Amino acid sequence: MDIRDLTADDLDAVLDNRKRAFGPISAANVETWRKMVLPMLPEGRFLGLFDGTRLVGTARINPYTQWWHGRPVPMGGVASVTVAPEDRGRGAGRALMAAAIDRCADLGEAVSALYPATTPLYRSMGWEHAGAQTTATLPTEALRGLGDGPARSVKLRRMGPDDAPDLMKVIERVHASSRASGPIGWDERLWRLWLDDDDDFCYLADDGFVIYRWDDGDIEVDNLIAGSEATARALWSLVGTASSIATSVKACLEPRDPVLWMLRERSRDQIKQNRWMFRVIDLPAAVGRRGYPAGVSIDVAVEVDDPQRPSNTGTWRIQVSSGSGTATAAHAETGSVSRLKIGGLSALYAGVPTATLRRAGLLTEGSPEADDALDAAFGCDAYMVDYF
């Protein structure tokens, strides 16, 4: 079997594989999908595994930005991983993931994330569970009541494809100021595509935005970001104006989204989570691009084992100070060095506590002092609101 870049001539076969893997896709969604993937083909972001001329499997690497403690890191979002039913169980998935890791590196992606249909395959290739997409069900009438006070001064305007550059600036400012960890952003081309959906209602403020739609008589909020209380109240109350028809709102939220502290009544959260996995592709680049708490200063040696990316394997000196970090190759150490496989290192990077990693068998040796230092630098509650 051979792996090569897909071309436009392969897309009908890709769609057939996709249908067999994920189910039917509507004609409208096929058109949107083609608009999304066609520009990625010459960039080498869509891989195909072939047995002769027959397509066996696929993997796509989406060009995303992912914020870590408020700083943007180039991230390869792995999606459209399919294997034809008759070829499953023959190692096709592993071959595709190995190629995807190498291609992420070639494209300059420091890290990668994906939503797994199955954990063992991706875990065996170095991805590890990191965070979640959290969907909450909220009462529409309660959201409508958030519009008093400071919300009245916020100016909202409808948003379309030409607003993509302004929207991207808002997202970058809000994630930086909130020191967000995990959320992703798209390039202007993708934003223009998503903002051109006639069924979505899109509004922009100076420090926030919302995209929502009707969903079987209720409201679905795809994304809502706000950099201030006033804008959060204005955007949520806008969604709440549908309360005469819609009784509930399903919204993708941060784990500690401010709206949960704005609601008058809150006793039982109605929450669903969709877990995602994460992988460090280029260790020194990933550590160097990430943000860290400004008051934290650490100097810790870690030993990493990454069979898929030997350049990540070895002993690294991780230093963090003044909100920035570095990972430099160091001589092999004995004794108290903290040891992780790449999955454990990836989970640590994404904020999973060292105590959890130790009890899961993902972190060994080291010292309590090193654990505390690593937790102080990398600790966060990673999340994404976007599914891909």
C-alpha positions as CSV (number, residue, x, y, z in Angstrom):
1,M,0.0,0.0,0.0
2,D,1.1,3.5,-0.8
3,I,0.3,6.9,0.8
4,R,0.1,10.0,-1.4
5,D,-1.4,13.4,-1.5
6,L,-5.0,13.4,-2.6
7,T,-6.2,15.4,-5.7
8,A,-9.5,16.7,-6.8
9,D,-9.9,13.6,-8.9
10,D,-9.9,11.5,-5.7
11,L,-12.7,13.4,-4.0
12,D,-15.6,11.2,-5.1
13,A,-13.8,8.1,-3.7
14,V,-13.1,10.1,-0.5
15,L,-16.8,10.9,-0.1
16,D,-17.7,7.3,-0.6
17,N,-15.2,6.3,2.2
18,R,-16.5,9.1,4.4
19,K,-20.1,7.9,3.9
20,R,-19.1,4.3,4.9
21,A,-17.3,5.6,8.0
22,F,-19.6,8.3,9.3
23,G,-23.0,7.9,7.5
24,P,-24.8,9.8,4.8
25,I,-24.0,13.5,4.0
26,S,-26.5,15.9,2.5
27,A,-25.9,17.5,-0.9
28,A,-25.6,20.9,0.7
29,N,-23.0,19.6,3.1
30,V,-21.1,17.9,0.3
31,E,-20.9,21.3,-1.5
32,T,-19.6,23.0,1.7
33,W,-17.1,20.1,2.3
34,R,-15.7,20.5,-1.3
35,K,-15.2,24.2,-0.8
36,M,-13.4,23.5,2.5
37,V,-11.1,20.8,1.3
38,L,-10.2,21.8,-2.3
39,P,-7.7,24.6,-1.2
40,M,-6.1,22.1,1.2
41,L,-5.2,19.6,-1.6
42,P,-2.2,21.5,-3.1
43,E,-1.0,22.3,0.4
44,G,-0.5,18.5,1.1
45,R,-3.1,18.5,3.9
46,F,-5.2,15.5,2.7
47,L,-3.5,12.1,2.6
48,G,-4.8,9.0,0.9
49,L,-3.7,5.4,1.5
50,F,-4.0,3.4,-1.8
51,D,-3.9,-0.3,-2.7
52,G,-3.0,0.1,-6.3
53,T,-5.5,2.6,-7.7
54,R,-8.1,1.8,-5.0
55,L,-8.5,4.2,-2.1
56,V,-8.2,2.4,1.2
57,G,-8.1,5.3,3.8
58,T,-7.8,9.0,4.3
59,A,-6.6,11.5,6.9
60,R,-6.9,15.3,6.7
61,I,-4.7,17.9,8.6
62,N,-6.7,21.1,9.1
63,P,-4.6,24.3,9.5
64,Y,-5.6,25.7,12.9
65,T,-4.3,28.0,15.6
66,Q,-4.6,26.7,19.1
67,W,-4.2,29.1,22.1
68,W,-2.2,27.9,25.1
69,H,-2.3,30.2,28.1
70,G,-3.2,33.0,25.7
71,R,-0.6,32.4,23.1
72,P,-1.2,31.1,19.6
73,V,0.4,27.8,18.6
74,P,0.2,26.3,15.1
75,M,-1.9,23.1,15.4
76,G,-2.7,20.3,12.9
77,G,-6.3,19.3,13.5
78,V,-6.5,15.7,12.3
79,A,-9.9,14.8,10.8
80,S,-11.6,12.7,8.1
81,V,-9.7,9.6,9.3
82,T,-11.4,6.8,7.4
83,V,-10.6,3.2,6.4
84,A,-12.8,1.2,4.0
85,P,-14.7,-1.4,5.9
86,E,-13.1,-4.3,4.0
87,D,-9.6,-3.0,4.9
88,R,-10.0,-2.5,8.6
89,G,-7.8,-4.5,11.0
90,R,-4.9,-4.6,8.5
91,G,-2.8,-1.7,10.0
92,A,-4.2,1.0,7.6
93,G,-5.0,3.3,10.5
94,R,-1.6,3.2,12.0
95,A,0.0,3.8,8.6
96,L,-2.2,6.9,8.0
97,M,-1.5,8.3,11.5
98,A,2.3,7.8,11.1
99,A,2.1,9.7,7.8
100,A,-0.1,12.4,9.4
101,I,2.5,13.0,12.2
102,D,5.3,13.4,9.7
103,R,3.1,15.7,7.5
104,C,2.2,17.8,10.6
105,A,5.9,18.3,11.2
106,D,6.6,19.1,7.5
107,L,3.8,21.7,7.6
108,G,5.3,23.4,10.7
109,E,2.5,22.3,13.1
110,A,4.0,22.3,16.6
111,V,1.1,20.3,18.1
112,S,-1.9,18.2,16.9
113,A,-5.4,17.5,18.2
114,L,-8.2,15.2,17.2
115,Y,-11.6,14.0,18.3
116,P,-11.2,10.2,18.5
117,A,-13.7,7.6,17.2
118,T,-11.5,5.1,19.1
119,T,-8.8,5.7,21.7
120,P,-6.4,2.8,21.3
121,L,-5.2,3.7,17.8
122,Y,-4.4,7.3,18.5
123,R,-3.0,6.6,22.0
124,S,-0.6,4.1,20.4
125,M,0.7,6.8,18.1
126,G,1.3,9.4,20.8
127,W,-2.0,11.3,21.2
128,E,-3.5,11.4,24.7
129,H,-6.7,12.6,26.2
130,A,-6.4,16.2,27.1
131,G,-9.7,18.2,27.2
132,A,-13.3,18.3,26.2
133,Q,-15.9,20.1,24.1
134,T,-18.5,21.0,26.7
135,T,-22.2,21.5,25.7
136,A,-24.6,22.9,28.2
137,T,-28.4,23.2,28.1
138,L,-29.5,26.5,29.4
139,P,-33.0,28.0,29.8
140,T,-33.7,30.5,27.1
141,E,-35.8,32.8,29.3
142,A,-33.0,33.1,31.9
143,L,-30.6,34.2,29.1
144,R,-33.0,36.9,28.0
145,G,-32.9,38.4,31.4
146,L,-29.2,39.0,31.2
147,G,-29.6,42.0,29.0
148,D,-30.1,44.7,31.6
149,G,-27.5,47.0,33.0
150,P,-24.1,47.1,31.3
151,A,-25.3,45.1,28.3
152,R,-27.4,48.1,27.1
153,S,-24.3,50.0,26.1
154,V,-22.9,47.2,23.8
155,K,-23.2,47.7,20.1
156,L,-23.9,44.5,18.1
157,R,-23.9,44.2,14.3
158,R,-24.7,41.4,11.9
159,M,-21.6,39.6,10.6
160,G,-20.9,38.1,7.2
161,P,-17.9,36.7,5.2
162,D,-16.3,40.2,4.8
163,D,-16.1,40.5,8.6
164,A,-13.7,37.6,8.9
165,P,-10.6,39.7,9.4
166,D,-12.2,41.7,12.2
167,L,-13.6,38.5,13.8
168,M,-10.1,37.0,13.8
169,K,-8.7,40.0,15.6
170,V,-11.4,39.9,18.2
171,I,-10.8,36.2,18.9
172,E,-7.1,36.7,19.2
173,R,-7.5,39.6,21.7
174,V,-10.1,37.8,23.8
175,H,-8.1,34.5,24.0
176,A,-4.9,36.4,24.9
177,S,-6.5,38.5,27.6
178,S,-8.3,35.5,29.1
179,R,-5.2,33.4,28.9
180,A,-7.2,30.7,27.3
181,S,-5.9,27.1,26.8
182,G,-7.2,24.8,24.1
183,P,-9.6,26.8,21.9
184,I,-8.9,26.9,18.2
185,G,-9.1,29.5,15.4
186,W,-9.2,29.2,11.6
187,D,-7.6,31.1,8.8
188,E,-9.6,33.8,7.0
189,R,-10.5,31.4,4.1
190,L,-12.3,29.0,6.5
191,W,-14.0,31.8,8.4
192,R,-15.4,33.3,5.2
193,L,-16.8,29.9,4.4
194,W,-18.5,29.4,7.8
195,L,-19.8,33.0,7.9
196,D,-21.6,32.4,4.5
197,D,-24.1,29.9,5.9
198,D,-27.6,31.4,5.5
199,D,-29.0,29.3,8.4
200,D,-26.6,30.8,10.9
201,F,-27.2,34.1,12.8
202,C,-23.9,35.8,13.3
203,Y,-23.3,39.0,15.4
204,L,-20.1,40.9,16.2
205,A,-19.2,43.3,19.0
206,D,-15.9,45.1,19.7
207,D,-14.8,42.3,22.1
208,G,-16.9,39.3,21.2
209,F,-19.2,37.5,18.8
210,V,-21.9,34.8,18.6
211,I,-22.9,32.3,16.0
212,Y,-26.2,30.5,16.6
213,R,-29.0,28.8,14.8
214,W,-32.5,27.2,15.2
215,D,-32.4,23.5,16.0
216,D,-35.7,21.6,16.0
217,G,-37.6,24.5,17.7
218,D,-34.8,25.3,20.2
219,I,-31.6,27.3,19.8
220,E,-28.1,25.9,19.2
221,V,-25.1,28.2,20.0
222,D,-22.1,27.2,17.9
223,N,-19.7,29.7,19.4
224,L,-19.9,32.7,21.8
225,I,-16.8,34.6,22.9
226,A,-16.9,37.7,25.0
227,G,-14.1,39.7,26.6
228,S,-16.2,41.6,29.1
229,E,-19.2,41.2,31.3
230,A,-21.2,43.7,29.3
231,T,-20.5,42.0,26.0
232,A,-21.3,38.5,27.4
233,R,-24.6,39.8,28.8
234,A,-25.5,41.5,25.5
235,L,-24.7,38.4,23.4
236,W,-26.4,35.9,25.6
237,S,-29.5,38.1,26.0
238,L,-29.6,38.4,22.2
239,V,-29.8,34.6,22.0
240,G,-32.4,34.7,24.7
241,T,-34.8,36.9,22.7
242,A,-36.0,33.6,21.1
243,S,-37.6,32.6,24.4
244,S,-41.1,33.1,23.1
245,I,-40.5,30.0,20.9
246,A,-37.5,28.2,22.2
247,T,-37.5,26.8,25.7
248,S,-33.8,25.8,25.8
249,V,-30.5,26.7,24.4
250,K,-27.7,24.2,23.7
251,A,-24.3,26.0,23.8
252,C,-20.7,25.0,23.5
253,L,-19.0,26.6,26.5
254,E,-15.8,27.0,28.3
255,P,-15.6,24.6,31.4
256,R,-15.9,27.7,33.6
257,D,-17.8,29.9,31.2
258,P,-18.9,33.2,32.8
259,V,-22.5,32.7,31.8
260,L,-22.8,30.0,34.4
261,W,-22.1,32.6,37.0
262,M,-24.5,35.1,35.5
263,L,-27.6,32.9,35.7
264,R,-30.0,33.7,38.5
265,E,-30.6,30.1,39.3
266,R,-28.1,27.3,39.1
267,S,-28.2,24.0,40.9
268,R,-27.7,21.1,38.4
269,D,-25.7,21.7,35.3
270,Q,-27.0,19.9,32.2
271,I,-23.7,19.1,30.6
272,K,-22.4,16.8,27.9
273,Q,-18.8,16.4,27.0
274,N,-17.0,15.3,23.8
275,R,-13.4,14.3,24.6
276,W,-10.5,15.3,22.4
277,M,-6.9,14.0,22.3
278,F,-3.7,16.0,21.9
279,R,-0.1,15.4,20.7
280,V,3.1,17.3,20.8
281,I,4.7,17.2,17.3
282,D,7.7,19.4,17.7
283,L,8.7,19.5,21.4
284,P,11.0,22.5,21.5
285,A,8.6,24.5,19.2
286,A,5.6,23.6,21.2
287,V,7.2,24.6,24.5
288,G,8.5,27.8,23.0
289,R,5.3,28.9,21.4
290,R,3.1,28.3,24.5
291,G,2.3,30.8,27.1
292,Y,2.8,30.3,30.9
293,P,1.8,32.1,34.1
294,A,3.8,35.2,34.4
295,G,4.7,34.6,38.1
296,V,6.0,31.1,37.5
297,S,9.7,30.2,37.2
298,I,10.9,26.6,36.7
299,D,13.9,24.6,35.6
300,V,13.1,20.9,35.3
301,A,14.7,18.0,33.4
302,V,12.4,15.6,31.7
303,E,13.2,12.5,29.6
304,V,10.8,11.8,26.7
305,D,10.3,8.8,24.6
306,D,8.7,9.3,21.2
307,P,9.1,6.3,18.8
308,Q,7.2,8.1,16.0
309,R,9.3,11.3,16.2
310,P,12.8,10.4,17.3
311,S,13.7,14.1,17.3
312,N,11.5,14.5,20.4
313,T,13.2,11.6,22.2
314,G,15.8,12.4,24.8
315,T,16.4,14.5,27.9
316,W,15.1,18.0,27.8
317,R,15.7,20.9,30.1
318,I,12.4,22.8,30.4
319,Q,12.8,26.4,31.6
320,V,9.9,28.8,32.2
321,S,10.1,32.4,33.4
322,S,8.3,35.7,32.7
323,G,5.5,33.9,30.8
324,S,7.8,32.2,28.3
325,G,9.4,28.8,28.1
326,T,12.1,26.9,26.3
327,A,13.0,23.2,25.9
328,T,16.7,22.6,25.2
329,A,18.4,19.2,24.6
330,A,20.4,18.1,27.6
331,H,22.7,15.3,28.5
332,A,21.1,12.2,29.8
333,E,20.6,12.3,33.5
334,T,20.2,9.7,36.2
335,G,18.3,9.8,39.4
336,S,15.5,12.3,39.8
337,V,14.7,13.1,36.1
338,S,11.0,12.9,35.3
339,R,10.3,10.3,32.6
340,L,7.4,10.4,30.2
341,K,6.4,8.8,26.9
342,I,5.2,11.3,24.3
343,G,1.5,10.7,25.3
344,G,2.3,11.6,28.9
345,L,4.3,14.7,27.9
346,S,1.4,15.8,25.6
347,A,-1.1,15.4,28.4
348,L,1.2,17.4,30.7
349,Y,1.4,20.1,28.1
350,A,-2.4,20.2,28.0
351,G,-2.7,20.7,31.7
352,V,-3.3,17.2,33.0
353,P,-2.0,17.2,36.6
354,T,1.2,15.3,37.4
355,A,-0.7,13.4,40.1
356,T,-3.1,12.1,37.5
357,L,-0.3,11.2,35.1
358,R,1.6,9.3,37.8
359,R,-1.5,7.3,38.9
360,A,-2.2,6.5,35.2
361,G,1.3,5.3,34.7
362,L,2.2,8.1,32.3
363,L,4.8,9.8,34.5
364,T,7.6,8.0,36.4
365,E,10.6,8.9,38.6
366,G,11.3,12.6,39.1
367,S,10.5,14.3,42.4
368,P,7.6,16.0,44.2
369,E,9.4,19.3,43.7
370,A,9.6,18.7,39.9
371,D,5.9,17.7,39.8
372,D,4.9,20.9,41.6
373,A,7.0,23.0,39.2
374,L,5.5,21.3,36.1
375,D,2.0,21.7,37.4
376,A,2.6,25.4,38.1
377,A,3.9,25.9,34.6
378,F,1.5,23.8,32.5
379,G,-1.6,23.5,34.7
380,C,-4.8,24.6,33.0
381,D,-8.4,23.5,32.2
382,A,-8.0,22.8,28.4
383,Y,-11.1,23.1,26.3
384,M,-12.4,23.5,22.7
385,V,-15.7,24.7,21.6
386,D,-15.3,23.7,18.0
387,Y,-15.7,20.2,16.7
388,F,-13.8,19.1,13.6
